[in-house]
Amino acid sequence: MSIQTVATQPIAGQKPGTSGLRKTTPEFQKHHFLENFIQSIWNGIGGVQGKTLVLGGDGRHFNTEASQVVLRMAAASGAAKVIVGQNALLSTPAASNLIRKRKADGGIILSASHNPGGPEGDFGVKYNTANGGPAPENVTAKIYAATQQISEYLIYETQDIDLSAIGESTLGGMTIEVVDPVADYAELMEQIFDFEALKAMFAGGFRLRFDAMHAVTGPYAKAILEDRLGAAPGSVINGVPSTDFGKGHPDPNPIWAKPLVDEMMGPDAPDFGAASDGDGDRNMIVGRGIYVTPSDSLAALAANATLVPGYAGGLKGVARSMPTSKAVDRVAESLGIECFETPTGWKFFGNLLDAGRATLCGEESAGTGSDHVREKDGLWAVLFWLNILAKRQISVADLMADHWKTYGRNYYSRHDYEGVDAEAANALMDNLRARLADLPGTSVAGLTVTAADDFAYDDPIDGSRSAKQGIRISFDGGARVVLRLSGTGTVGATLRVYLETVETEALDMDAQAALSKVIAAAEELAQIKARTGRNEPDVIT
């Protein structure tokens, strides 16, 4: 067993995005690719000598091999300790909690979140800082700079470490502590939510269906929902993590979790349905006969937060990503608390949470969370909903009907054009960006433009500025179109078009029908069909 110094050279395309570095699995498996990026993380953060790290992933293909590389490289660079989930598994929120609880210096999360897995699927590596959250832009910039300058990496040449048994071992001078991936997270959930009320609700016959989508949340959901709270056996489906997510797409939305949605819209639907994604940080909420958009979910949680023990004292503030609907804004106004609008990417919420300016945060892409960790948290959101239902003794449909009657309804949808030619997608955005100053006051598809800009965010805590975060076009009456290129795909470009309109009277319309004028306005403004060659979106959520 010895430390090897391996000569290497920079590899193009290793710039971290909003959630770390994501590439196809075959690309990550190329010679030196993973090792270069891990060494660049060490170099970018000033080394790992004497530091304690957390390590885990969502169990997708290459997770096992990659975890061994990280351990051997951490030991070779002098890390004092790595705390790793059993079998190298940790949900992203559980990893965030573990970093915070154990006061680690940071962590490596091996995941491509909701992207498909398997030998031809996607893989990802993300560095989280000591607060438990994704590395902020100033840190990822240093990591990227290191990828462009790397000339060698250090790694132990040794047998694989046994990660199947809980306990401690050593590699060189580094301690490796294998921990139960569920225990600490479950303990945190019990501190936040009224488990006794939830047990009583399930004992009374409340029926649940939780689709773990063959991903990492399965063991967490079974341990908490079935074993601790008493949901009927089998309430958690697709609960065994699979390296290729059962050959499915672990993205909790009505398209990829269609069997669950179909069941919830059926004649013998359970009382409550939910799903989570590849690494456990996203959620989908479905009631009997009703799908709840992530934007509406955030607003409903904010409006009912004091029913949950962990938030009984009220919210300090709320935050949403810019493309997320403004439904939560009116709740915040009613509560007299701050509401922040940030760029897409959970790392932008970190400063607000750390500073005590926000308690709840949410993104339209099925991400919801709070100051309990520094990541979005799918199972936490499910427990939050269940706690509210237990306290109010109300169905999901009735709760949302009451919410819309009180605050109005933001009809909302996202149209995704996936795998678009990157040059065409960028040209579309550049063309629209060049016309923004001339749009206010003009009429588009029968709607009058009231404001148009390219969103820039000035962080109220550290003063940093993030420009070009998406194009916003607002219309009279509260309607809105947002366009941005996603940073989570691995092939081509994904054009996301976010559509929103507000109604205070017609509260029971089909969302696409309610948004018909806004959809027409988006097409007229951006010329999507002509510029991308796409006649319709690949995914509508």
Buried (B, 14 or more C-beta within 10 A) or exposed (E): EEBEEBEBEBBEEBBBBBBBBBBBBBBBBEEBBBBBBBBBBBBBBEEBEEBBBBBBBBBBBBBBBBBBBBBBBBBBBBBBBBBBBBBBBBBBBBBBBBBBBBEBBBBBBBBBBBBBBBEEBBBBBBBBBBBBBBBBBEBBBBBBBBBEEBEEBBBBEBEEBEBEEEEEEEBBEBBBBBBEBBEBBBEBBBEBBBBEBBBBBBEEEBBBBBBBBBBBBBBBBBBBBBBBBBBBEEBBBBBEBBBBBBEBBBBBBBBBBEBBBEBBBEEEBBBBBBBBBBBBBBBBBBBBEBBBBBBBBBBBBBBBBEBBBBBEEEBBBBBBBBBBBBBBBBBBEEBEBBBBBBBBBBBBBBBBBBEEBBBBBBBBBBBBBBBBBBBBBBBBBBBBBBBBBBBEEBBBEBBBBBBBEEBBBBBBBBBBBBBBEEEBBBEBBEEBBEEBEEBBEEEBBEBBBBEBBBBEBEBEEEEEEBEEBBBBBBBEEBBBBBBBBBBBBBEBBBBBBBBBBBBEEEBEEEBEEBBEBBBBBBBEBBEBEEBBEBEEBBBBB
